[in-house]
Amino acid sequence: MWHGARYASSLCNDQRWTMSDLADNAGKQLEFIEQVQERNRLQRQENKKVSDDCMYCDSPIPQARQDATGGTDSCIACAEYNEVTHD
């Protein structure tokens, strides 16, 4: 028997939890983890210096792009090129 299933089964028997209770609890934990990850990602973006010039071609980055994507360091053309070549 898979160890996790045995543990879940023992929780159901010992504490009178149903499998749906365990699934709900796991869903809540996943939501919490996703919220923490999103908060950390946004915090990293806020802390990252926004560059005025593209690091690849030295052309100016439009202010709208700087405002929309926190912490950007490339112009739209270079960002699109990098997405195509790295995928």
matplotlib code that plots the C-alpha trace (Angstrom):
import matplotlib.pyplot as plt

x = [0.0, 1.2, 2.4, 0.5, -2.8, -2.2, -1.6, -4.7, -6.7, -5.5, -6.5, -9.9, -10.3, -8.6, -9.9, -13.1, -12.1, -13.5, -11.5, -13.3, -12.1, -8.6, -9.0, -10.4, -7.5, -5.0, -6.8, -6.6, -2.9, -2.3, -4.1, -2.0, 1.2, 0.2, -0.6, 2.8, 4.6, 2.6, 3.4, 7.1, 7.2, 5.5, 7.9, 10.9, 9.6, 9.1, 12.6, 14.2, 15.5, 13.7, 16.1, 15.6, 17.5, 17.4, 20.2, 20.5, 20.2, 20.5, 17.3, 15.1, 12.3, 8.9, 7.5, 4.3, 6.3, 8.3, 5.1, 3.3, 6.1, 7.9, 11.6, 11.9, 15.3, 14.6, 12.5, 9.5, 11.4, 14.3, 11.8, 9.9, 13.1, 14.3, 10.9, 11.2, 14.8, 14.6, 11.4]
y = [0.0, 3.5, 5.3, 8.5, 6.5, 4.7, 8.0, 9.5, 6.4, 6.6, 10.2, 9.3, 6.6, 8.2, 11.7, 11.0, 12.9, 12.0, 11.9, 15.0, 16.8, 15.8, 17.0, 20.3, 20.8, 20.0, 22.5, 25.2, 24.5, 24.7, 28.0, 29.4, 28.3, 29.9, 33.1, 33.2, 32.5, 35.2, 37.7, 36.8, 37.1, 40.6, 41.6, 40.6, 42.6, 45.7, 45.4, 45.0, 48.2, 49.2, 50.0, 53.0, 51.3, 47.8, 45.6, 44.0, 46.8, 50.0, 51.4, 53.2, 51.2, 52.9, 54.2, 52.3, 49.0, 50.0, 50.6, 47.5, 45.0, 45.8, 45.2, 44.9, 45.3, 44.7, 46.4, 44.7, 43.5, 42.0, 40.3, 38.8, 37.6, 36.0, 34.2, 32.8, 31.7, 30.3, 28.2]
z = [0.0, -0.9, 2.3, 1.6, 1.1, 4.4, 6.1, 4.6, 5.5, 9.1, 9.3, 8.1, 10.6, 13.6, 13.3, 11.4, 8.4, 5.1, 1.9, 0.7, 3.9, 3.1, -0.5, 0.7, 3.1, 0.3, -2.0, 0.7, 1.3, -2.5, -2.7, 0.2, -1.4, -4.7, -3.0, -1.2, -4.5, -6.3, -3.5, -3.6, -7.4, -7.2, -4.5, -6.6, -9.5, -7.4, -6.0, -9.4, -11.0, -14.1, -16.8, -19.2, -22.0, -23.4, -22.2, -25.6, -28.2, -26.0, -27.5, -25.0, -23.3, -23.7, -20.4, -20.9, -21.0, -17.9, -16.0, -17.3, -16.6, -13.4, -13.5, -17.3, -18.9, -22.5, -25.2, -26.8, -29.9, -27.9, -25.5, -28.3, -30.0, -26.7, -26.3, -29.8, -29.5, -26.0, -26.5]

ax = plt.figure().add_subplot(projection="3d")
ax.plot(x, y, z, "-o")
ax.set_aspect("equal")
plt.show()
